[in-house]
């Protein structure tokens, strides 16, 4: 009996244990299933708070650098996710950017540090020495699009700072109507321009044609350029800071080899079409100082000390940054300076943010002196001895040009001595002179020549390039580290000859190898693109003033500025 009772008690306990296990199993299995469903489908319904706390979800094929650091494309820098809340991109965003343009930059506000993040499309730059930052883009479908002044701006735009989970689960009705800032409206219009420019390659060019239609192999993409130019005319506005006094500010030379510096400053000051007095309506901001005038009035002659110039530029930037919110909003990425003096690159790096972030429009576009064609602008050096081009433009047909190539100029810089060593008074077909014989006209020699040699001097820029265009002579560029003017639009290989310095001894053979038919085509293209280098007063469409503006417009199109956390916390002055 005792054994039977014991067995019954054990069986009872086993039955009770099995019952408890079954109950636990019925509870645990659904819990596991529900957890799996949440893990699988949860991100689809989650908020920016969910994404920002899970950095492994971010995957973007971009090289990322902090704009307070170096604006370069040679390294991929890991950026904390909490800093990147206002610059998230998905695949669609990268497709919407303007094609055939150099820069690919997005600027957003940092959450705490006050820095901005720049993202570069690696497919365009393709220069990274390290793999691109691996960050996954979560595509957020944009609903509840709202019409704002005729612009479709999504009500679910990426915020400047990631909201909490509770906030993102509120309905649009609970949040109330969205109030868009002036900057958001301005950026929305720029986005419409980007789309229109991108679509231009698939459409005809008859829209907006008035006096000139860019066509031919002289342009990388004539349709894209034409649409971009029309969009610039339609909406581009620049705010010129009024701080500073002449002659160092708001003035510049108009009758010298540096004439383009003063010509542009003057043209910008009086422009009714592109200048705006309201900074809230401005797409770009111009720092109207003249490096030429600083050399004349600030620099201590023969001191070899750039300090006074650098301090003048640095102090000016600090003044406008303290008085206005716009510099701090983008850390200068939508600001630009312009200089044609050889020391323009020196002045452009006088302030850290000016050097790393801002647009530098320079005649001396020398990549060995930190000129960055991704964000900077190369424009031509034009020698206007009397302030106009009167009597400079025009020349005979190719059949009346008896000289193969011509150069005359002083001996300075590393390249010209090589040209003179090999060709000065050595060949009747290659007319190379240090000084022209008495009574021989420089411009008449240009007009008699098929090719005009344009070797760099101490600096890479040379006024001989534009002199060649003016006289109908095909330019021969001989330089190192030079970015030709407007090369984001113009295909220089179609109307000029580029000769490496090492090939100077073979100069005649190179030029003689160009077939006559090809030379005639190049010469005709020179005449067609000449309008882009002509100086007019007042400026005319597609002339050099407008081409400089267009290059700046392209850089601004590829920079997106957003109101950052600093502006919301009141750190910026209004």
C-alpha positions in Angstrom: 0.0 0.0 0.0 2.8 2.4 0.8 4.4 1.8 -2.6 1.1 2.4 -4.4 0.5 5.6 -2.5 3.9 6.8 -3.3 3.4 6.0 -7.0 0.1 7.8 -7.0 1.7 10.9 -5.4 4.5 10.9 -8.0 2.0 10.5 -10.9 0.0 13.4 -9.5 3.0 15.6 -9.2 4.1 14.7 -12.8 0.6 15.5 -14.1 0.6 18.9 -12.3 4.1 19.7 -13.7 3.0 18.8 -17.2 0.0 21.0 -16.9 2.1 23.9 -15.8 4.6 23.3 -18.6 1.8 23.3 -21.2 0.4 26.5 -19.8 3.9 28.1 -20.0 4.3 26.8 -23.5 0.9 28.3 -24.6 2.0 31.6 -23.1 5.6 31.7 -24.5 4.9 30.6 -28.1 2.5 33.5 -28.9 4.9 35.9 -27.1 7.7 34.8 -29.4 5.5 35.1 -32.5 4.4 38.6 -31.6 8.0 39.6 -30.9 9.1 38.3 -34.2 6.3 40.2 -36.0 7.3 43.4 -34.2 10.9 42.9 -35.1 10.0 42.3 -38.7 7.4 44.9 -39.4 8.1 47.4 -36.6 10.4 49.8 -38.5 7.8 50.3 -41.2 5.6 52.0 -38.7 8.2 53.5 -36.4 9.3 57.1 -36.2 12.6 59.0 -36.6 13.2 58.3 -33.0 13.3 54.6 -33.7 15.7 55.1 -36.6 18.0 57.5 -34.8 18.4 54.9 -32.0 19.4 52.2 -34.4 22.4 53.3 -36.4 22.7 49.9 -38.2 19.6 50.8 -40.2 21.4 53.6 -42.1 23.0 52.8 -45.4 23.9 55.6 -47.7 26.5 55.4 -50.5 28.1 58.7 -49.8 31.4 60.0 -48.5 30.7 62.1 -45.5 32.9 64.9 -44.0 32.1 67.5 -41.5 32.1 70.9 -43.2 33.9 72.4 -40.3 36.7 70.1 -41.4 38.1 69.6 -44.9 35.7 69.8 -47.8 37.4 67.0 -49.7 36.5 63.8 -51.4 39.4 61.7 -50.3 38.2 60.2 -47.1 35.0 58.7 -45.6 34.5 60.0 -42.1 32.2 58.3 -39.6 29.5 60.8 -38.4 27.4 60.2 -35.3 23.8 59.5 -36.3 22.5 62.1 -33.9 24.4 64.7 -35.9 22.9 63.6 -39.2 19.2 64.1 -38.5 18.8 66.9 -41.0 20.7 65.5 -43.9 19.2 62.1 -44.4 19.0 61.1 -48.1 17.4 58.3 -49.9 18.0 56.9 -53.3 15.4 59.2 -54.8 17.0 62.3 -53.4 20.3 61.6 -55.1 18.5 61.1 -58.4 16.9 64.6 -58.1 20.1 66.5 -58.1 21.2 68.3 -61.2 23.2 66.1 -63.5 26.3 67.2 -65.3 27.3 69.5 -62.5 30.5 69.4 -60.5 29.3 69.7 -56.8 27.1 67.3 -54.9 26.7 68.8 -51.4 23.9 68.9 -48.9 24.3 71.1 -45.8 22.2 70.7 -42.7 22.1 71.9 -39.1 24.0 69.9 -36.5 22.0 69.1 -33.4 24.5 70.1 -30.7 27.9 71.0 -32.0 26.9 73.8 -34.4 28.7 72.0 -37.2 27.3 71.2 -40.7 27.5 67.9 -42.5 28.3 67.8 -46.2 27.4 64.7 -48.2 29.0 64.0 -51.6 27.7 61.7 -54.3 30.5 59.2 -54.6 29.2 58.1 -58.1 30.0 61.6 -59.3 33.3 62.2 -57.5 34.6 58.6 -57.6 37.8 59.7 -56.0 37.6 58.2 -52.5 40.6 56.3 -51.4 38.5 54.5 -48.8 35.2 52.7 -49.0 32.1 55.0 -48.7 30.4 55.3 -45.4 28.0 52.4 -45.0 24.7 54.0 -43.8 21.3 52.7 -44.8 18.7 55.2 -46.0 15.2 54.5 -44.7 12.8 55.7 -47.3 10.0 57.5 -45.6 7.0 57.9 -47.9 5.8 61.5 -47.9 2.1 62.0 -47.4 -0.1 65.0 -46.8 1.8 67.1 -49.3 0.8 70.8 -48.8 0.7 73.5 -51.5 2.8 76.5 -50.4 2.8 79.4 -52.8 2.4 76.9 -55.7 5.2 74.6 -54.4 4.6 71.0 -53.3 6.3 70.8 -50.0 5.7 67.5 -48.1 4.3 67.8 -44.6 6.6 64.9 -43.6 9.9 66.6 -44.6 13.0 65.5 -42.7 13.1 67.6 -39.5 16.0 69.6 -38.4 16.2 67.5 -35.3 14.7 64.1 -34.8 11.4 64.3 -33.0 10.3 61.9 -30.2 8.3 58.7 -30.9 5.3 60.2 -29.2 5.4 63.3 -31.4 5.7 61.4 -34.7 2.7 59.3 -33.9 0.5 62.4 -33.6 -1.7 63.0 -36.7 -1.3 66.0 -38.9 -4.5 67.3 -37.6 -3.3 67.1 -34.0 0.0 68.9 -34.9 -1.8 71.7 -36.6 -0.9 73.5 -39.8 2.7 73.5 -40.8 4.3 76.9 -41.0 7.1 77.0 -43.5 10.1 79.2 -43.1 11.4 81.5 -45.8 14.4 79.3 -46.2 12.2 76.2 -46.7 10.1 78.0 -49.4 13.3 79.2 -51.1 14.8 75.7 -51.1 11.6 74.2 -52.5 11.8 76.6 -55.4 15.4 75.6 -55.9 14.3 72.0 -55.9 11.9 72.7 -58.7 14.7 74.3 -60.7 16.8 71.2 -60.1 14.1 68.9 -61.5 13.5 71.2 -64.5 17.2 71.2 -65.3 17.5 67.5 -65.0 14.5 66.9 -67.3 15.9 69.4 -69.9 18.0 66.8 -71.6 14.8 65.0 -72.8 13.1 68.1 -74.1 13.6 70.6 -76.9 15.3 74.0 -76.4 12.7 76.3 -78.0 11.4 77.4 -74.6 12.9 80.8 -73.6 14.9 81.3 -76.7 15.3 85.1 -77.3 18.7 86.1 -78.8 20.9 83.0 -78.4 20.5 79.3 -78.3 23.6 77.3 -77.0 24.2 74.4 -79.4 27.2 72.3 -80.4 30.0 70.3 -79.0 31.4 73.3 -77.2 29.0 72.5 -74.4 29.0 69.4 -72.3 25.2 69.4 -72.5 23.7 72.3 -74.3 20.1 71.5 -73.2 21.0 71.3 -69.5 23.1 74.5 -69.7 20.3 76.4 -71.5 17.6 75.3 -69.0 19.9 76.1 -66.1 20.7 79.5 -67.5 17.0 80.3 -67.9 16.2 79.1 -64.3 19.0 81.4 -63.1 17.5 84.3 -64.9 14.1 83.5 -63.5 14.9 83.3 -59.8 18.6 83.7 -58.7 19.0 86.4 -56.1 22.2 87.6 -54.4 22.5 89.7 -51.3 25.5 92.0 -51.3 26.6 92.9 -47.8 26.7 96.6 -47.4 29.3 96.7 -44.6 32.7 98.1 -45.5 33.8 101.3 -47.2 35.5 101.9 -50.6 38.1 101.6 -51.9 38.8 98.2 -50.2 35.1 97.2 -50.3 32.4 97.8 -53.0 35.1 98.9 -55.5 37.8 97.5 -57.7 39.9 98.1 -60.8 38.2 98.2 -64.2 41.2 99.2 -66.3 44.0 96.6 -65.9 44.8 93.0 -66.1 42.7 92.6 -63.0 39.7 94.4 -64.6 37.3 91.6 -64.1 37.5 92.0 -60.3 36.2 95.6 -60.4 33.9 94.9 -63.3 32.0 92.2 -61.5 31.8 94.1 -58.2 30.4 97.1 -60.0 28.0 95.0 -62.0 26.8 93.2 -58.9 26.3 96.5 -57.0 24.0 98.0 -59.7 22.2 94.8 -60.9 18.5 95.2 -60.7 17.9 91.7 -61.8 20.1 89.6 -59.6 20.7 91.8 -56.5 18.2 91.7 -53.7 18.1 94.1 -50.8 16.2 91.5 -48.7 18.5 88.8 -47.4 15.5 86.5 -46.7 15.0 86.3 -50.4 18.7 85.6 -51.3 20.0 82.3 -52.6 23.6 83.4 -52.2 25.6 86.1 -50.3 28.4 88.2 -51.8 31.4 89.4 -49.8 32.2 92.6 -51.8 35.9 93.1 -51.0 38.6 93.6 -53.6 41.9 91.8 -53.1 43.5 94.2 -55.7 42.6 97.1 -53.6 43.8 95.4 -50.4 47.2 94.9 -52.0 47.2 98.6 -52.9 45.9 100.1 -49.6 46.3 97.4 -46.9 49.4 95.4 -47.8 52.7 96.9 -46.8 54.7 97.1 -50.0 57.7 94.8 -50.3 57.0 93.4 -46.8 56.1 89.9 -48.1 53.6 89.8 -45.2 50.1 88.7 -46.1 49.0 89.3 -42.5 47.2 92.6 -43.1 45.2 91.2 -46.0 44.2 88.1 -44.0 43.2 90.1 -41.0 41.0 92.4 -43.1 39.2 89.5 -44.6 38.8 87.6 -41.3 37.5 90.7 -39.5 35.0 91.3 -42.3 33.6 87.8 -42.0 33.4 88.1 -38.3 31.5 91.3 -38.6 28.8 89.9 -41.0 28.6 86.7 -39.0 27.9 88.6 -35.8 25.4 90.9 -37.4 23.4 88.5 -39.6 22.3 84.9 -39.1 23.0 83.8 -42.6 26.7 83.0 -42.3 26.2 80.9 -39.2 23.2 79.1 -40.8 25.4 77.5 -43.4 28.9 78.2 -42.0 29.4 80.2 -45.2 28.5 77.5 -47.7 26.1 79.8 -49.6 28.5 82.8 -49.5 31.0 83.6 -52.2 34.0 85.9 -52.7 35.6 86.9 -56.0 39.2 87.8 -56.8 41.3 88.1 -59.9 44.6 89.1 -58.2 47.3 86.5 -57.9 46.8 86.6 -54.2 43.2 85.7 -54.4 43.8 82.2 -53.0 45.7 83.7 -50.0 42.7 85.9 -49.2 40.2 83.1 -49.7 41.8 81.1 -46.8 42.0 84.0 -44.3 39.0 82.6 -42.4 38.7 78.9 -41.6 35.0 78.6 -42.8 35.6 80.9 -45.7 38.4 78.7 -46.9 36.7 75.3 -46.3 33.0 76.0 -47.1 32.5 79.1 -49.2 32.6 79.5 -52.9 35.8 81.0 -54.2 35.4 82.7 -57.7 39.0 83.1 -58.8 41.0 83.9 -62.0 43.9 82.1 -60.4 42.2 78.7 -60.4 45.2 76.7 -59.3 44.4 73.3 -57.8 47.9 73.2 -56.3 46.9 76.2 -54.2 43.7 74.5 -52.9 41.4 75.6 -55.6 38.6 73.0 -55.5 36.6 72.7 -58.7 33.8 70.9 -56.9 32.8 74.0 -55.0 34.9 76.9 -56.5 34.5 78.9 -59.7 37.1 79.6 -62.3 36.6 82.8 -64.4 38.8 84.5 -67.0 41.5 87.0 -66.6 40.8 89.8 -69.1 43.2 92.7 -69.7 41.2 95.8 -70.4 43.7 98.7 -70.7 40.9 101.3 -71.4 38.1 99.6 -69.5 36.3 98.3 -72.7 36.7 95.8 -75.5 36.4 98.4 -78.2 38.8 97.6 -81.0 39.8 94.2 -79.5 37.2 91.9 -81.0 37.4 90.6 -84.5 39.8 88.9 -86.9 40.2 87.4 -90.4 39.1 84.0 -91.7 41.4 80.9 -91.3 42.6 81.2 -94.9 44.2 84.6 -94.2 46.2 83.4 -91.2 49.7 82.7 -92.3 51.4 82.0 -88.9 51.0 78.6 -87.4 51.5 79.8 -83.7 52.4 83.0 -81.9 53.5 84.1 -78.4 55.1 87.3 -77.0 55.6 87.9 -73.3 58.0 88.6 -70.5 60.1 85.8 -69.0 58.6 84.8 -65.7 57.3 81.7 -64.1 58.5 78.1 -64.7 56.9 77.4 -68.0 57.7 80.4 -70.2 61.5 80.0 -70.1 61.0 76.5 -71.5 58.9 77.9 -74.4 61.4 80.6 -75.1 64.3 78.2 -74.9 62.9 75.9 -77.5 61.2 78.3 -79.8 62.4 81.9 -79.6 63.7 82.9 -83.0 64.0 79.2 -83.9 61.2 78.7 -86.5 59.2 81.0 -88.8 56.1 79.0 -88.3 56.3 79.2 -84.5 56.7 83.0 -83.8 57.9 83.2 -80.2 59.2 86.6 -78.9 60.2 87.9 -75.5 59.7 91.4 -76.9 58.1 92.3 -80.2 60.1 94.2 -82.8 59.4 97.9 -82.9 56.4 98.7 -85.0 54.9 95.2 -84.8 51.4 95.2 -83.4 50.6 92.5 -80.8 47.0 92.2 -81.7 47.8 92.1 -85.4 50.1 89.2 -84.8 47.2 87.4 -83.0 45.0 88.0 -86.0 47.6 86.6 -88.4 48.0 83.4 -86.3 46.1 80.1 -86.4 47.1 79.1 -82.9 48.0 81.4 -80.0 50.2 80.0 -77.3 49.0 80.7 -73.7 51.7 79.5 -71.3 51.2 80.3 -67.6 53.5 82.8 -65.9 54.0 83.0 -62.2 50.3 82.1 -61.8 48.2 79.7 -63.9 45.8 82.3 -65.4 46.7 84.2 -68.5 44.8 87.0 -70.3 46.1 85.5 -73.6 43.3 83.0 -73.6 40.6 85.7 -73.9 42.8 87.6 -76.3 42.8 84.5 -78.5 39.0 84.3 -78.4 38.6 88.0 -79.2 40.9 87.8 -82.3 39.6 84.4 -83.6 42.8 82.5 -82.7 42.6 78.9 -81.3 44.2 79.0 -77.9 46.9 76.5 -76.9 46.9 76.1 -73.1 50.3 75.2 -71.6 50.0 75.0 -67.8 49.9 72.8 -64.8 47.1 72.6 -62.2 44.9 75.1 -64.1 41.1 74.7 -64.3 39.9 76.7 -67.4 37.0 79.1 -66.9 33.4 77.8 -67.0 34.7 74.3 -67.5 31.6 73.0 -65.8 29.7 74.0 -68.9 32.3 74.4 -71.7 34.0 71.4 -73.4 37.4 73.1 -73.8 38.8 70.2 -75.9 36.4 71.1 -78.7 37.8 74.6 -79.3 41.3 74.7 -77.8 44.5 72.6 -77.6 46.0 71.5 -74.3 49.8 70.8 -74.4 51.5 69.3 -71.4 54.7 71.2 -70.3 56.8 68.1 -71.1 55.6 68.3 -74.7 56.7 71.8 -75.4 59.7 70.6 -77.5 57.1 68.8 -79.8 54.9 71.8 -80.1 55.1 72.2 -83.8 54.6 68.6 -84.5 51.5 68.6 -82.3 49.9 71.6 -84.1 50.9 70.4 -87.5 49.2 67.0 -86.8 45.8 68.7 -86.5 43.9 68.3 -89.8 42.9 71.5 -91.6 39.2 70.5 -91.4 39.5 70.0 -87.7 41.3 73.3 -87.2 38.5 75.1 -89.1 35.9 73.5 -86.9 37.8 74.6 -83.8 38.2 78.2 -85.1 34.5 78.4 -85.8 33.7 77.2 -82.3 36.0 79.8 -80.9 33.9 82.5 -82.6 30.7 80.9 -81.2 31.7 80.7 -77.6 33.5 84.1 -77.6 30.3 85.8 -76.4 30.8 84.0 -73.0 34.0 86.0 -72.5 33.0 89.4 -73.7 32.7 92.3 -71.3 29.6 94.5 -71.8 28.4 97.6 -70.1 25.6 97.1 -69.2 26.0 93.3 -69.2 24.3 91.3 -71.9 22.8 87.8 -71.7 25.4 85.0 -71.9 28.4 87.4 -71.5 31.2 86.9 -69.0 29.3 88.6 -66.2 26.3 86.3 -66.6 28.6 83.2 -67.0 30.3 84.0 -63.7 26.9 84.2 -62.1 25.8 81.0 -63.7 28.8 79.1 -62.3 28.0 80.4 -58.9 24.3 79.5 -59.5 25.4 75.9 -60.2 27.4 75.7 -57.0 24.4 77.1 -55.0 22.0 74.6 -56.8 24.0 71.7 -55.3 24.1 73.0 -51.8 21.0 72.5 -49.7 20.8 74.8 -46.6 18.4 73.9 -43.7 17.4 75.7 -40.6 19.5 74.0 -37.9 19.1 73.4 -34.2 21.2 76.5 -33.5 18.6 78.8 -35.1 15.8 77.2 -33.0 17.7 77.5 -29.7 18.3 81.2 -30.3 22.0 81.1 -30.7 21.9 82.9 -34.0 21.2 86.6 -34.1 18.0 87.6 -35.9 
